[in-house]
Amino acid sequence: MPTASPNVQAYRASLLHFRADPAFDDGAALLYEDGLLIVEDGRIQAAGDYAALAPTLPAGLEPVDYRGKLIVPGFIDTHLHYPQTDMIASPAPGLLPWLETYTFPTERRYEDHEDGRTTADFFLDELLRCGTTTAMVYCTVHPQSVDAFFAASEARNLRMVAGKVLMDRNCPDFLRDLEGELGESEALIKRWHKRGRALYAITPRFAPTSTEAQLRLTGELAAAYPDTFIQTHVAENRDECTWVGELFPQARSYLDVYDSYGLMRPRAMFGHCIWLDDEDMARMAATGSAAAVCPTSNLFLGSGLFDFERADKAGMLLSLGTDVGAGTSFSLLQTMNEAYKVARMKGSYLTALRMFYLATLGAARAMGLAETIGSFAPGLEADFVVLDREATPLMARRTGHSHSLEELLFALALLGDDRTVAATYSYGRLVHER
């Protein structure tokens, strides 16, 4: 038997991950009631039944004992704004006045690198406290806001995607992005994309705040760097959709604006997608573009209810986003809670299994990262979360009466929050412990 190595760790608990979408595959979930997760050099070596894997452990290696708890892959949040951390829970009658009153004045502060770094530190710690190990993050128009974010992420060795917002009209002068040929964005791509675990997202804020010239250059930049990500907003609010129709009368739809500039492709993540028609949804599926569904912020701003059933019929790639700061929680468990209710209001039903899939492997697939994160397949990066089913007295009482995996997960999703996260690991290293 080999000797224990400091580069190998093992964790004993119930293990859950997915190999497919449980909405379409009854055998999608892989559960090991008494499981063992083995990690070597920051990557998954094996995951399975304790009895089968324990004899393979190096001599002298004692597993970290999390029995009674549930280990799942790290949560993946596909849409949120780190500069909006300090304006979370700000009152406004709708999306557009909320942007004018709170968002734009707050983002002005990020001219200062130090403001960006202190906010990024808090933001990332909050994500880890909630079990989120990967996120797609909007910075501001200031390149220093991107540098501050990725420096903070690199210090924690996190798998993060982020980008500089592009915005050259219909915004305050102090946030108007005048980088012309997008040289600042290209420099940021060269500086950060694939440096360590950082990945870059080309980030037009949304169609109304970009001129046609900027959108054309954005498409050209995306074509020049095809392995980067694209992130933006689409069809969040009816007033916004009307505005886009006035600004781009030649476009068939809001989504068609992005399509016409080459911004629909794998690794393109579109926030919200509430008011897409059937043709739009078919186009999303055909191009491999993905939707970041943001139920908490959609309810907060009164934007509308995402239609999971229509999206599934179209074959769209789906994921969940907290959309902080319009979203009112960093917790993807609380986001699952709202997603479930939104689905019910639209006449469909989200199982807890599906919600956990959307926050893990589903999100990784939507981002084109399923070969990197999102499950416990051997060789993937070891990002995982330890969930405490007894985190609160009410949760302990309810889960004590759970008779199936679905009931357990449903209780965690509907009653859970940051207190449910006992520990968070990134690349095999403990980065948060309650």
C-alpha positions as CSV (number, residue, x, y, z in Angstrom):
1,M,0.0,0.0,0.0
2,P,1.4,3.5,-0.9
3,T,2.4,5.9,1.8
4,A,0.2,9.0,2.6
5,S,1.2,12.0,0.6
6,P,0.5,15.6,1.6
7,N,-0.9,16.1,-1.9
8,V,-3.7,13.6,-1.3
9,Q,-6.7,14.2,0.8
10,A,-9.9,12.3,1.4
11,Y,-13.3,13.3,2.7
12,R,-16.0,10.9,4.1
13,A,-19.7,12.0,3.9
14,S,-22.7,11.5,1.7
15,L,-21.7,12.5,-1.8
16,L,-24.0,13.8,-4.6
17,H,-23.2,14.8,-8.1
18,F,-24.8,14.5,-11.6
19,R,-23.9,12.9,-14.9
20,A,-26.9,14.4,-16.8
21,D,-30.0,16.7,-16.4
22,P,-32.5,14.9,-14.1
23,A,-35.4,16.5,-16.0
24,F,-34.6,14.2,-18.9
25,D,-32.7,11.3,-17.3
26,D,-34.0,9.3,-14.4
27,G,-30.4,8.1,-13.6
28,A,-28.8,11.5,-13.7
29,A,-28.0,11.8,-10.0
30,L,-25.2,9.8,-8.5
31,L,-25.6,9.4,-4.7
32,Y,-23.3,7.6,-2.3
33,E,-24.9,7.6,1.2
34,D,-21.6,6.6,2.8
35,G,-19.2,8.1,0.3
36,L,-15.5,8.9,0.0
37,L,-14.1,11.8,-2.1
38,I,-10.4,11.5,-2.9
39,V,-8.5,14.6,-4.0
40,E,-4.9,14.7,-5.3
41,D,-3.1,17.9,-6.3
42,G,-6.3,19.9,-6.3
43,R,-8.2,17.5,-8.6
44,I,-10.7,14.8,-8.2
45,Q,-9.0,11.4,-8.0
46,A,-12.1,9.3,-7.2
47,A,-15.6,9.5,-5.7
48,G,-17.7,6.6,-4.7
49,D,-18.7,4.3,-1.9
50,Y,-16.5,4.4,1.2
51,A,-16.3,0.6,1.5
52,A,-15.1,0.3,-2.1
53,L,-12.6,3.2,-2.0
54,A,-11.2,3.1,1.5
55,P,-8.8,0.2,0.8
56,T,-7.2,2.3,-2.0
57,L,-6.2,5.1,0.3
58,P,-2.4,5.5,1.1
59,A,-1.3,4.1,4.4
60,G,-1.7,6.6,7.2
61,L,-4.2,8.8,5.4
62,E,-7.3,9.5,7.6
63,P,-10.3,11.0,5.7
64,V,-11.7,14.2,7.0
65,D,-14.9,13.0,8.7
66,Y,-18.0,14.8,7.5
67,R,-20.4,12.0,8.1
68,G,-24.0,13.2,8.6
69,K,-23.3,15.9,6.0
70,L,-23.7,16.1,2.2
71,I,-20.8,17.0,-0.1
72,V,-21.8,18.4,-3.5
73,P,-19.7,20.1,-6.3
74,G,-19.1,23.8,-5.7
75,F,-22.0,26.0,-6.7
76,I,-21.7,28.0,-10.0
77,D,-23.3,31.4,-10.2
78,T,-23.6,32.5,-13.9
79,H,-24.6,36.2,-13.5
80,L,-23.8,38.8,-10.9
81,H,-22.1,42.2,-10.5
82,Y,-19.4,42.6,-7.9
83,P,-19.4,46.5,-7.9
84,Q,-23.1,46.4,-6.9
85,T,-22.3,44.7,-3.5
86,D,-22.7,47.9,-1.5
87,M,-26.0,48.8,-3.1
88,I,-27.8,45.5,-2.7
89,A,-31.4,45.9,-1.4
90,S,-31.8,49.4,-2.9
91,P,-35.5,50.4,-3.5
92,A,-36.7,51.4,-7.0
93,P,-39.9,51.0,-9.0
94,G,-38.1,49.1,-11.9
95,L,-35.0,48.3,-13.7
96,L,-34.3,51.5,-15.6
97,P,-34.8,53.9,-12.6
98,W,-32.8,51.5,-10.4
99,L,-29.9,51.8,-12.8
100,E,-30.0,55.6,-12.9
101,T,-30.5,56.0,-9.1
102,Y,-28.2,53.5,-7.7
103,T,-26.1,51.4,-10.1
104,F,-24.4,54.1,-12.2
105,P,-23.4,56.3,-9.2
106,T,-22.1,53.3,-7.3
107,E,-20.0,52.1,-10.2
108,R,-18.3,55.5,-10.5
109,R,-16.3,54.6,-7.4
110,Y,-14.4,51.9,-9.2
111,E,-12.1,54.5,-10.8
112,D,-10.2,53.8,-7.6
113,H,-8.3,50.5,-7.6
114,E,-8.4,50.3,-3.8
115,D,-12.2,50.5,-3.7
116,G,-12.3,47.7,-6.2
117,R,-9.9,45.5,-4.2
118,T,-11.7,45.9,-0.9
119,T,-15.1,45.2,-2.5
120,A,-13.7,42.2,-4.4
121,D,-12.3,40.8,-1.2
122,F,-15.6,41.1,0.6
123,F,-17.6,39.8,-2.5
124,L,-15.5,36.7,-2.9
125,D,-15.5,35.9,0.8
126,E,-19.3,36.2,0.7
127,L,-19.6,33.8,-2.3
128,L,-17.4,31.2,-0.6
129,R,-19.5,31.6,2.6
130,C,-22.5,30.7,0.4
131,G,-20.8,27.7,-1.2
132,T,-20.2,29.4,-4.6
133,T,-16.8,28.5,-6.0
134,T,-17.2,29.8,-9.6
135,A,-19.1,32.8,-10.9
136,M,-19.5,34.9,-14.1
137,V,-18.9,38.4,-12.8
138,Y,-19.5,41.9,-14.3
139,C,-16.9,44.5,-13.3
140,T,-17.3,48.2,-14.4
141,V,-16.1,50.2,-17.4
142,H,-12.8,50.8,-15.5
143,P,-10.0,48.4,-16.4
144,Q,-8.7,48.7,-12.8
145,S,-11.9,47.1,-11.5
146,V,-11.1,44.0,-13.5
147,D,-7.5,44.0,-12.3
148,A,-8.7,44.3,-8.7
149,F,-11.2,41.5,-9.1
150,F,-8.9,39.0,-10.7
151,A,-6.1,39.8,-8.2
152,A,-8.4,39.0,-5.3
153,S,-9.6,35.9,-7.1
154,E,-6.1,34.8,-7.9
155,A,-5.0,35.2,-4.2
156,R,-7.7,32.6,-3.4
157,N,-7.0,30.4,-6.4
158,L,-10.6,30.5,-7.6
159,R,-12.1,29.5,-10.9
160,M,-13.7,32.9,-11.8
161,V,-14.9,34.5,-15.1
162,A,-15.1,38.3,-15.3
163,G,-14.8,41.2,-17.7
164,K,-14.8,44.9,-18.2
165,V,-18.2,46.4,-19.0
166,L,-18.5,48.0,-22.4
167,M,-20.9,51.0,-22.5
168,D,-20.6,54.0,-24.8
169,R,-24.0,55.6,-24.8
170,N,-27.2,56.1,-22.8
171,C,-25.2,56.3,-19.6
172,P,-23.7,59.1,-17.4
173,D,-20.6,60.8,-18.9
174,F,-18.6,59.6,-16.0
175,L,-19.2,56.0,-17.1
176,R,-19.0,56.4,-20.8
177,D,-16.5,54.0,-22.2
178,L,-14.4,55.7,-24.8
179,E,-11.8,53.0,-25.4
180,G,-12.5,53.1,-29.2
181,E,-11.0,50.0,-30.7
182,L,-11.5,48.0,-27.5
183,G,-7.8,48.0,-26.8
184,E,-8.3,48.0,-23.1
185,S,-10.5,44.9,-23.2
186,E,-7.9,43.2,-25.5
187,A,-5.2,44.1,-23.0
188,L,-7.2,42.6,-20.2
189,I,-7.8,39.4,-22.2
190,K,-4.0,39.1,-22.7
191,R,-3.3,39.9,-19.1
192,W,-5.9,37.6,-17.4
193,H,-7.5,35.0,-19.7
194,K,-6.3,31.6,-18.6
195,R,-3.8,33.0,-16.1
196,G,-4.1,30.5,-13.3
197,R,-7.8,29.8,-13.0
198,A,-9.0,33.2,-14.4
199,L,-11.1,33.3,-17.5
200,Y,-12.2,36.5,-19.4
201,A,-15.7,37.5,-20.4
202,I,-16.2,40.1,-23.1
203,T,-19.0,42.2,-21.4
204,P,-21.2,44.6,-23.3
205,R,-23.6,45.7,-20.5
206,F,-26.7,45.5,-22.6
207,A,-27.7,46.6,-26.1
208,P,-29.1,50.0,-25.2
209,T,-25.8,51.2,-23.7
210,S,-23.7,50.3,-26.7
211,T,-23.6,52.0,-30.1
212,E,-23.7,49.9,-33.2
213,A,-20.0,50.7,-33.7
214,Q,-19.2,49.3,-30.3
215,L,-21.3,46.2,-30.8
216,R,-19.5,45.6,-34.1
217,L,-16.1,45.9,-32.5
218,T,-17.3,43.6,-29.7
219,G,-18.2,40.9,-32.2
220,E,-14.8,41.3,-33.9
221,L,-13.0,41.0,-30.5
222,A,-15.1,37.8,-29.7
223,A,-14.1,36.3,-33.1
224,A,-10.4,37.1,-32.5
225,Y,-10.5,35.4,-29.1
226,P,-13.0,32.5,-29.6
227,D,-12.2,30.8,-26.3
228,T,-13.2,33.8,-24.2
229,F,-16.7,34.1,-22.7
230,I,-19.3,36.6,-23.6
231,Q,-21.8,37.9,-21.1
232,T,-24.6,40.5,-21.3
233,H,-28.3,41.1,-20.5
234,V,-31.3,40.4,-22.7
235,A,-35.1,40.6,-22.5
236,E,-35.2,41.3,-18.8
237,N,-37.9,43.9,-18.7
238,R,-40.8,45.0,-21.0
239,D,-39.8,48.6,-21.0
240,E,-36.2,47.7,-21.8
241,C,-37.4,45.5,-24.8
242,T,-39.5,48.4,-26.1
243,W,-36.4,50.7,-25.8
244,V,-34.2,48.2,-27.7
245,G,-36.9,48.1,-30.5
246,E,-36.6,51.9,-30.8
247,L,-32.8,51.9,-30.8
248,F,-32.4,49.0,-33.3
249,P,-35.5,49.1,-35.6
250,Q,-33.8,46.8,-38.1
251,A,-33.5,43.9,-35.6
252,R,-36.2,41.2,-35.5
253,S,-35.9,41.0,-31.7
254,Y,-33.8,42.1,-28.8
255,L,-31.8,38.9,-29.0
256,D,-31.4,39.4,-32.8
257,V,-29.3,42.5,-32.0
258,Y,-26.6,40.4,-30.4
259,D,-26.9,37.7,-33.1
260,S,-26.4,40.2,-35.9
261,Y,-23.0,41.2,-34.4
262,G,-21.7,37.7,-33.9
263,L,-22.3,37.5,-30.1
264,M,-24.2,34.2,-30.0
265,R,-22.0,31.2,-29.6
266,P,-20.9,28.6,-27.1
267,R,-19.6,30.3,-23.9
268,A,-22.1,33.2,-24.4
269,M,-24.2,33.8,-21.3
270,F,-27.3,35.9,-21.6
271,G,-28.8,37.1,-18.3
272,H,-32.6,36.9,-17.7
273,C,-34.1,35.8,-21.1
274,I,-37.6,36.4,-19.7
275,W,-39.3,38.0,-22.8
276,L,-37.8,35.8,-25.5
277,D,-40.2,34.4,-28.2
278,D,-40.1,30.9,-29.6
279,E,-37.8,31.9,-32.4
280,D,-35.3,33.5,-30.0
281,M,-35.3,30.4,-27.8
282,A,-34.7,28.2,-30.8
283,R,-31.8,30.4,-31.8
284,M,-30.3,30.2,-28.3
285,A,-30.3,26.4,-28.5
286,A,-29.0,26.3,-32.1
287,T,-26.0,28.6,-31.3
288,G,-25.1,26.9,-27.9
289,S,-25.7,30.2,-26.1
290,A,-26.9,29.9,-22.5
291,A,-29.4,31.6,-20.2
292,A,-28.6,32.7,-16.7
293,V,-32.0,32.6,-15.0
294,C,-32.1,35.2,-12.1
295,P,-35.4,34.7,-10.2
296,T,-34.5,36.7,-7.1
297,S,-33.6,39.9,-9.1
298,N,-36.5,39.4,-11.5
299,L,-39.0,39.3,-8.6
300,F,-37.2,42.2,-6.8
301,L,-37.4,44.5,-9.9
302,G,-40.8,43.1,-11.0
303,S,-39.3,42.2,-14.4
304,G,-41.2,39.0,-15.0
305,L,-41.2,35.2,-14.6
306,F,-38.9,32.9,-16.6
307,D,-40.6,30.2,-18.5
308,F,-38.7,27.0,-17.7
309,E,-41.1,24.8,-19.7
310,R,-40.8,26.7,-22.9
311,A,-37.0,26.9,-22.5
312,D,-36.8,23.1,-22.0
313,K,-38.9,22.5,-25.1
314,A,-36.6,24.6,-27.1
315,G,-33.5,22.8,-25.8
316,M,-31.9,25.9,-24.2
317,L,-28.9,25.6,-22.0
318,L,-29.9,26.9,-18.5
319,S,-28.2,27.9,-15.3
320,L,-28.9,30.0,-12.2
321,G,-27.6,33.5,-11.3
322,T,-28.1,35.5,-8.1
323,D,-27.7,38.8,-10.0
324,V,-26.4,40.7,-7.0
325,G,-27.1,43.6,-6.5
326,A,-30.6,43.5,-8.0
327,G,-30.7,40.0,-6.5
328,T,-31.0,40.1,-2.8
329,S,-28.8,37.2,-1.7
330,F,-25.4,35.7,-2.6
331,S,-26.8,32.3,-1.8
332,L,-27.7,29.9,-4.7
333,L,-29.8,27.9,-2.2
334,Q,-32.0,31.0,-1.7
335,T,-32.0,31.5,-5.5
336,M,-33.2,27.9,-5.9
337,N,-36.0,28.8,-3.5
338,E,-37.1,31.6,-5.7
339,A,-36.7,29.6,-8.9
340,Y,-39.0,27.0,-7.6
341,K,-41.7,29.5,-6.9
342,V,-41.2,31.3,-10.3
343,A,-41.7,27.9,-12.0
344,R,-44.8,27.2,-10.1
345,M,-46.2,30.7,-11.0
346,K,-45.6,29.8,-14.7
347,G,-47.4,26.5,-14.3
348,S,-44.3,24.2,-14.3
349,Y,-42.5,22.3,-11.6
350,L,-38.8,22.3,-10.7
351,T,-37.6,19.3,-8.7
352,A,-34.9,19.9,-6.1
353,L,-32.7,17.5,-8.1
354,R,-33.0,19.7,-11.1
355,M,-32.2,22.9,-9.1
356,F,-29.0,21.3,-7.7
357,Y,-28.1,20.2,-11.2
358,L,-28.6,23.7,-12.6
359,A,-26.3,25.1,-9.9
360,T,-23.5,22.6,-10.5
361,L,-23.1,20.4,-13.7
362,G,-25.9,22.3,-15.5
363,A,-24.1,25.6,-15.0
364,A,-20.7,24.1,-16.0
365,R,-22.3,22.7,-19.2
366,A,-23.9,26.1,-19.9
367,M,-20.5,27.7,-19.6
368,G,-18.7,25.0,-21.6
369,L,-16.7,24.0,-18.5
370,A,-18.1,20.5,-17.8
371,E,-14.6,19.1,-18.5
372,T,-13.2,21.3,-15.8
373,I,-15.7,21.8,-13.0
374,G,-19.3,20.9,-12.0
375,S,-19.0,17.2,-11.0
376,F,-16.8,14.6,-9.2
377,A,-15.6,13.0,-12.5
378,P,-11.9,12.0,-12.1
379,G,-9.5,14.7,-13.2
380,L,-11.9,17.6,-12.7
381,E,-10.9,20.5,-10.4
382,A,-11.8,19.7,-6.8
383,D,-14.2,22.5,-6.0
384,F,-16.8,21.3,-3.5
385,V,-19.2,22.3,-0.7
386,V,-20.1,20.5,2.5
387,L,-23.8,21.0,3.4
388,D,-25.1,20.7,6.9
389,R,-28.6,19.3,7.0
390,E,-28.9,20.4,10.7
391,A,-27.7,23.9,10.2
392,T,-30.8,25.4,11.8
393,P,-33.3,23.8,14.3
394,L,-36.0,24.0,11.7
395,M,-33.9,22.4,9.0
396,A,-32.7,19.7,11.4
397,R,-36.3,18.9,12.3
398,R,-37.5,18.8,8.7
399,T,-34.6,16.8,7.3
400,G,-35.0,14.4,10.1
401,H,-38.3,13.5,8.6
402,S,-37.0,13.3,5.0
403,H,-37.7,9.9,3.3
404,S,-35.9,10.5,0.0
405,L,-33.1,12.3,-1.6
406,E,-35.6,14.7,-3.3
407,E,-37.2,15.6,0.1
408,L,-33.7,16.2,1.6
409,L,-32.6,18.5,-1.2
410,F,-35.9,20.2,-1.3
411,A,-35.6,21.1,2.4
412,L,-32.0,22.4,1.8
413,A,-33.2,24.5,-1.1
414,L,-36.3,25.9,0.4
415,L,-35.0,26.4,4.0
416,G,-31.2,26.9,3.3
417,D,-28.9,29.8,3.1
418,D,-25.3,30.6,4.0
419,R,-25.7,28.8,7.4
420,T,-26.2,25.5,5.5
421,V,-22.6,25.7,4.2
422,A,-20.4,24.0,6.7
423,A,-17.3,24.3,4.5
424,T,-16.2,25.3,1.0
425,Y,-13.2,23.9,-0.8
426,S,-11.5,25.4,-3.9
427,Y,-9.0,23.3,-5.8
428,G,-8.8,20.9,-2.9
429,R,-8.1,23.6,-0.3
430,L,-10.4,24.7,2.5
431,V,-11.4,28.3,1.7
432,H,-14.4,28.8,4.1
433,E,-15.4,27.0,7.3
434,R,-18.4,27.9,9.3
